[in-house]
Each structure stands twice: as structure tokens, then as C-alpha cells.
Amino acid sequence: MREPPLDLVVSIGHIGDFATLAKCLDSIGAHPVAIRFEIWVVYNGPGGDGAVERIRERFPAVRVFDERGPLGYCRTHNIAMQHVLDEERARYVLLLDDDTIVAPGNFDRMVSFMDLNPGVGMAGCKTWNPDGTFQPSYASMITLRLELETALFPNAQWPEHLYRDPSHVRTVDWLNGSYMLVRCETLRKVGLLDEHYYTYSCEADWAYRMQQAGHSVVFVPDAEIVHVGRTHSIRTVDKSPQSLVRHFVNRYYFFHKHRPVLERMLLRPIMVLAMVTRMTRYALVYLRRPELRSLAGTRLRAFARVLRLSFSARPYEMPGDL
């Protein structure tokens, strides 16, 4: 007789920083958990450094997928989620960054919330920075108006009014990928992460598809994590030059996939405005702040590349070297 599915599978992508991963796994194992769950780690580093062996030796209960990468956020978690669906292994899947510390009671509270709210397709929890300050983990949906606002104000996607009272359950547009708890029934209906994104904006795409299918996306403040990597897909200014280009190409792709032709056409001049605005800002930094010239120079090259792509036939196609 086949055993019933687990309540939860935790999918963690990992590229080789074992100390960081160990802290995450230790935080999960430090307190009792009532639900039935497993932890799956998808290793997608370069290999050859004993990373997989270290995980299996220190955490024998963890199921490790030995892949070679880096594969990107989407492909990494899709490997785990596809196995969960094929094996009918669990009712829920949690996509969790390896640079997180999970607070006691998190899994039990989140699974209980999902069980009591069958209309919710995906949920996220309250997130803290290591210094104890609140970390935004949900944001405004990608729209033409938002793109125009972010052309002038880069952090407009994370407006302060969204986070004035993060102490109540609320429906949100999308969640940051550091913690996304997904119902497997929803996965079967809307599909996995779109691997065209690799990373950045894939969470918004996934949430949008869930909402279009009638499943809400919700922020649950009663469960908590600490997310060490605050810059992970949150603040555009902190991204590497390659990631900056990928970020903006993915915006083009989101519009290509989900928005009507007129909006796709209007996005180009808005993106040009955004790049010119950013290049002007960093040109001034380059001239006035000698100690920041290296940073400003790399930003200028990245924004100039996005500007050139904005005049190409298919700006939503990722350049081959990224």
C-alpha cells in the first residue's frame, strides 16, 4: 500500500557555500516540527570540491540532487518540484534560499494556514534582516505604470506604503523568491517556474499566472525567517552588471509574455528613459566620486547594453553570454 504524501517538501538551491547552507539546515532541525516533511537540496555548483559529500555526511536525512551548474533559480527549483509532482511526494513545496534562518514553528504555521485557506496558491512569511529590521518580501506587480515610475525612481516597485503595517495577513501581488510556499494542486494547474527568466522577475511571472488561474498570493506574518542575503533580487542597485542586464531583459520578457501589443510598444521608450536616467546618474557619480568610479563604470556599461537591446528586434531574448 502506497504511503500518503508528505505535508511538505522543502526545496533549497545550493551552489557551494556549505557554511551558509549548514546554518539554514541547522535552524530547521533545531526545533520540533509537527508536520511530515523532507528537505531536498539541489546542488548546482561547479562540482569537484566535495560539496555534495559534505552535505550528505553532515545531513544524512537530506535528499541531495547532484546537478552541475550554475543552473539559475528557476531550473534549480524546477528539478525538485518536478520530482515532487512525478512522485506525488507532498501536498506543498517550499522554495527556500540557503541563506535563510528558519524560526521555530514556521513550517507548522504556514502549512496550517494553507490548509485553512484552500484558495491560496502561494504564501510567504515575514522576513527579517540579520540586524532585526524588517525586510520587504512582497512587491507591486509589473505594469506599464510601474515601469514608468521605476524609470524615474528605481525602488518604486517596493513602495514604503506596502510595508507600513506588516502585521496582518494580506493578499499581495508577488513574493520574493527567498521563501515561497506553493500548493502542489496549484503547480499542476499553472506549471513550474518559467526557465526563460533564469532568475529575476520569475516570481512575479509565477504569481501572475497563479492569480490568472484564480489562486491568490498571500503574505503571512505569523511565521518568520531571517534572510541574510538582503540584496538577493531586491535592490537593483546592488546587482552585478550581468544581473542588471538580465533584470531588464526579463522585464521585456514579462511584457512580451503577458501584456498586449500596445503596452509592449510603449515599454521601449519607457525603458530608454530608464536607461538614460540611470546613465546620467552614474556618469555624475563617475565624475564626482573617484572612489566609486569602478562601480559607476560597470553600471554605465550595463545600462548602455540594455539601451542598445531596447532598439533591437527582440529585446526580451537573453544575450547568449548571460
DRENSE-730789 format. One record per residue (C-alpha): x, y, z. Coordinates in Angstrom, 1 decimal, padded with zeros to 4 digits, always signed. Example, Ala and Ser with C-alpha at 12.3 -4.5 7.8 and 13.67 -1.06 7.14 Angstrom:
<sites>
     xx     yy     zz
 +012.3 -004.5 +007.8
 +013.7 -001.1 +007.1
</sites>
This chain:
<sites>
     xx     yy     zz
 +000.0 +000.0 +000.0
 +001.3 +003.4 -001.0
 +002.1 +005.7 +001.9
 +000.2 +009.1 +002.0
 +002.1 +012.1 +000.6
 +004.1 +014.2 +003.0
 +002.8 +017.6 +004.1
 +005.8 +019.4 +002.7
 +009.0 +019.2 +000.7
 +011.5 +022.0 +001.2
 +013.5 +022.8 -002.0
 +016.8 +024.5 -001.4
 +019.1 +025.6 -004.2
 +022.8 +025.5 -003.4
 +025.9 +026.4 -005.3
 +028.6 +025.6 -002.8
 +028.8 +027.8 +000.3
 +028.4 +025.0 +002.8
 +028.7 +027.1 +005.9
 +025.7 +029.2 +004.8
 +023.6 +026.1 +003.9
 +024.6 +024.4 +007.2
 +023.2 +027.3 +009.2
 +019.9 +027.1 +007.3
 +019.6 +023.4 +007.8
 +020.6 +023.6 +011.5
 +017.9 +026.2 +012.1
 +015.3 +023.8 +010.7
 +016.5 +020.9 +012.8
 +016.9 +023.0 +016.0
 +013.2 +022.8 +016.9
 +010.5 +020.1 +016.7
 +008.2 +020.2 +013.7
 +004.8 +018.6 +013.8
 +004.1 +018.2 +010.1
 +005.6 +015.5 +008.0
 +008.3 +016.9 +005.7
 +011.6 +016.4 +003.9
 +014.4 +018.7 +002.8
 +015.7 +018.4 -000.7
 +018.9 +020.3 -001.7
 +019.6 +020.8 -005.4
 +023.3 +021.3 -005.7
 +024.1 +023.1 -008.9
 +027.7 +024.3 -008.3
 +030.7 +023.5 -010.4
 +031.4 +020.2 -008.7
 +034.7 +018.5 -007.9
 +035.0 +020.2 -004.5
 +033.3 +017.6 -002.3
 +030.2 +019.8 -001.7
 +027.7 +017.0 -002.2
 +029.6 +014.6 +000.0
 +029.8 +017.2 +002.8
 +026.0 +017.7 +002.7
 +025.3 +014.0 +002.8
 +027.8 +013.4 +005.6
 +026.6 +016.2 +007.8
 +022.9 +015.9 +007.0
 +022.1 +012.3 +006.0
 +018.3 +012.8 +006.1
 +018.5 +015.5 +003.4
 +017.9 +014.3 -000.2
 +020.6 +015.8 -002.4
 +020.3 +016.2 -006.2
 +023.8 +016.4 -007.7
 +023.5 +018.7 -010.7
 +026.1 +020.7 -012.5
 +025.7 +024.4 -012.9
 +025.0 +027.1 -012.1
 +021.5 +026.4 -013.4
 +019.8 +029.6 -012.2
 +017.0 +029.9 -009.7
 +014.2 +028.6 -011.9
 +015.8 +025.5 -013.3
 +017.2 +024.6 -009.9
 +013.9 +024.6 -008.1
 +012.0 +023.1 -011.1
 +014.2 +020.0 -010.8
 +012.9 +019.5 -007.3
 +009.3 +020.4 -008.0
 +009.1 +018.1 -011.0
 +010.2 +015.2 -008.8
 +007.6 +016.1 -006.2
 +004.9 +016.1 -008.8
 +006.1 +013.0 -010.5
 +006.4 +011.1 -007.3
 +003.3 +012.7 -005.7
 +005.6 +013.2 -002.8
 +003.9 +016.1 -000.9
 +001.0 +018.4 -000.7
 +003.1 +021.5 -000.6
 +006.6 +022.6 -001.8
 +008.6 +025.4 -000.2
 +011.2 +027.2 -002.2
 +013.7 +028.4 +000.3
 +017.0 +030.2 -000.2
 +020.0 +028.6 +001.5
 +021.0 +031.9 +003.2
 +017.9 +031.9 +005.4
 +017.4 +031.1 +009.1
 +014.0 +029.5 +009.7
 +012.3 +030.5 +013.0
 +010.6 +027.9 +015.3
 +007.1 +027.0 +014.2
 +007.4 +028.3 +010.7
 +006.6 +025.2 +008.8
 +003.7 +024.2 +011.0
 +002.1 +027.6 +010.9
 +002.4 +028.0 +007.2
 +001.1 +024.6 +006.3
 -001.8 +025.1 +008.7
 -002.6 +028.4 +007.1
 -002.6 +026.9 +003.6
 -004.8 +024.0 +004.8
 -007.3 +026.5 +006.2
 -007.3 +028.7 +003.1
 -007.7 +026.4 +000.0
 -008.0 +029.4 -002.3
 -004.4 +030.4 -001.6
 -001.9 +029.1 -004.2
 +001.2 +030.6 -002.8
 +002.2 +032.1 +000.6
 +005.2 +033.9 +002.0
 +006.2 +034.7 +005.6
 +007.6 +037.7 +007.4
 +011.2 +038.2 +006.7
 +013.9 +040.0 +008.8
 +017.3 +041.3 +008.1
 +020.1 +039.9 +010.3
 +020.1 +043.2 +012.2
 +016.5 +042.7 +013.2
 +015.0 +045.2 +010.8
 +012.0 +044.3 +008.5
 +012.9 +043.0 +005.1
 +010.3 +043.6 +002.3
 +009.4 +040.2 +000.8
 +006.5 +041.2 -001.4
 +006.1 +043.9 -004.1
 +004.0 +045.6 -006.7
 +003.1 +043.7 -009.9
 +005.0 +044.6 -013.1
 +002.8 +047.0 -015.0
 +003.4 +049.8 -017.5
 +002.8 +052.4 -014.9
 +005.2 +050.8 -012.5
 +007.9 +050.7 -015.2
 +007.4 +054.4 -015.8
 +007.7 +055.1 -012.1
 +010.8 +053.0 -011.7
 +012.4 +054.7 -014.7
 +012.5 +057.8 -012.5
 +012.6 +056.2 -009.0
 +014.4 +052.8 -009.2
 +012.9 +051.4 -006.0
 +009.3 +052.2 -006.9
 +008.5 +048.5 -007.0
 +009.0 +048.4 -003.3
 +006.9 +051.5 -002.1
 +007.0 +052.2 +001.6
 +003.2 +052.3 +002.0
 +003.1 +048.5 +001.3
 +005.1 +047.8 +004.5
 +003.7 +050.3 +007.0
 +001.9 +047.6 +008.9
 +003.2 +044.1 +008.0
 +001.5 +042.5 +011.0
 -001.7 +041.3 +009.2
 -002.4 +038.6 +006.6
 -002.7 +040.3 +003.3
 -003.1 +039.4 -000.4
 +000.0 +040.6 -002.3
 +001.0 +040.9 -006.0
 +004.1 +038.7 -005.7
 +006.6 +037.3 -003.3
 +010.4 +037.4 -003.2
 +011.9 +034.0 -004.0
 +013.7 +033.6 -000.7
 +010.6 +031.9 +000.7
 +007.6 +030.8 -001.4
 +005.3 +028.0 -000.2
 +003.3 +026.6 -003.1
 +000.3 +024.2 -003.2
 +001.0 +021.2 -005.4
 -002.5 +021.4 -006.8
 -001.7 +024.9 -008.0
 +001.6 +023.7 -009.5
 -000.2 +021.1 -011.6
 -002.6 +023.8 -012.8
 -000.3 +026.7 -013.7
 +003.0 +024.9 -014.2
 +006.5 +025.4 -012.8
 +008.8 +028.4 -012.9
 +009.5 +029.8 -016.4
 +013.1 +029.0 -017.0
 +013.5 +031.7 -019.7
 +014.0 +034.1 -016.7
 +016.9 +032.1 -015.2
 +016.3 +034.4 -012.2
 +014.8 +037.9 -011.5
 +011.1 +038.6 -012.2
 +010.3 +034.9 -012.4
 +008.5 +035.2 -009.0
 +006.2 +038.0 -010.5
 +005.5 +035.8 -013.5
 +004.7 +032.8 -011.4
 +002.4 +034.8 -009.1
 +000.7 +036.4 -012.1
 -000.1 +033.1 -013.6
 -001.5 +031.8 -010.3
 -003.7 +034.8 -009.9
 -004.9 +034.5 -013.5
 -005.9 +030.9 -012.6
 -007.8 +032.0 -009.6
 -005.3 +031.3 -006.9
 -004.3 +034.2 -004.5
 -000.8 +035.0 -003.3
 -000.7 +035.9 +000.4
 +001.7 +037.3 +003.0
 +001.5 +035.5 +006.4
 +003.2 +037.5 +009.2
 +002.8 +034.8 +011.9
 +005.7 +032.7 +010.5
 +009.2 +034.2 +010.2
 +012.6 +033.8 +008.7
 +015.9 +035.8 +008.7
 +017.2 +036.3 +005.2
 +020.9 +037.1 +005.2
 +021.2 +038.0 +001.6
 +019.1 +041.1 +001.6
 +020.4 +042.1 -001.9
 +019.2 +038.9 -003.5
 +016.8 +040.1 -006.3
 +015.6 +043.0 -004.2
 +017.7 +046.1 -004.8
 +018.6 +046.8 -008.4
 +021.5 +049.0 -007.4
 +023.2 +046.0 -005.7
 +023.1 +043.7 -008.7
 +026.2 +042.7 -010.7
 +026.5 +044.2 -014.2
 +025.4 +040.9 -015.8
 +022.5 +040.6 -013.4
 +021.4 +044.2 -014.2
 +021.2 +043.4 -017.9
 +019.3 +040.1 -017.1
 +016.9 +042.0 -014.8
 +015.8 +044.5 -017.5
 +015.7 +041.9 -020.3
 +013.4 +039.9 -018.1
 +011.1 +042.9 -017.8
 +010.9 +042.9 -021.5
 +010.1 +039.2 -021.5
 +007.3 +039.6 -018.9
 +005.6 +042.2 -021.1
 +006.2 +040.0 -024.2
 +004.5 +037.1 -022.5
 +001.7 +038.8 -020.6
 +000.9 +042.3 -021.9
 -000.9 +043.5 -025.1
 +000.9 +044.8 -028.1
 +000.4 +048.5 -027.3
 +001.9 +048.1 -023.8
 +004.9 +046.2 -025.3
 +005.4 +049.0 -027.7
 +005.2 +051.7 -025.0
 +007.6 +049.8 -022.8
 +010.5 +050.6 -025.2
 +010.5 +054.4 -024.8
 +010.0 +053.9 -021.1
 +013.0 +051.6 -020.9
 +015.1 +054.0 -022.9
 +014.1 +056.8 -020.4
 +015.1 +054.5 -017.5
 +018.5 +053.7 -019.0
 +019.2 +057.4 -019.9
 +018.2 +058.4 -016.4
 +020.4 +055.8 -014.7
 +023.4 +056.5 -017.1
 +023.1 +060.2 -016.3
 +023.1 +059.5 -012.5
 +026.1 +057.2 -012.7
 +028.0 +059.5 -015.0
 +027.8 +062.1 -012.3
 +028.9 +059.6 -009.8
 +031.9 +058.7 -012.0
 +032.9 +062.3 -012.3
 +032.3 +063.4 -008.7
 +033.2 +060.3 -006.7
 +036.7 +058.9 -007.7
 +036.4 +056.2 -005.0
 +033.2 +054.9 -006.8
 +034.4 +055.1 -010.4
 +034.9 +051.3 -010.7
 +031.3 +050.7 -009.6
 +029.9 +053.6 -011.7
 +031.8 +052.3 -014.8
 +030.4 +048.8 -014.6
 +026.9 +050.2 -014.1
 +027.3 +052.5 -017.1
 +028.3 +049.6 -019.3
 +025.4 +047.5 -018.1
 +022.8 +050.3 -018.7
 +024.4 +051.1 -022.1
 +023.9 +047.5 -023.1
 +020.3 +047.5 -022.1
 +019.8 +050.7 -024.0
 +021.2 +049.0 -027.2
 +019.0 +046.0 -026.6
 +016.0 +048.3 -026.4
 +016.5 +049.1 -030.1
 +016.8 +045.5 -031.1
 +014.1 +043.4 -032.7
 +013.7 +041.1 -029.7
 +014.8 +042.8 -026.5
 +013.2 +040.1 -024.5
 +015.7 +037.4 -025.7
 +018.5 +036.9 -023.3
 +022.0 +037.5 -024.7
 +024.0 +034.3 -025.1
 +026.8 +035.4 -022.7
 +024.4 +035.8 -019.8
</sites>
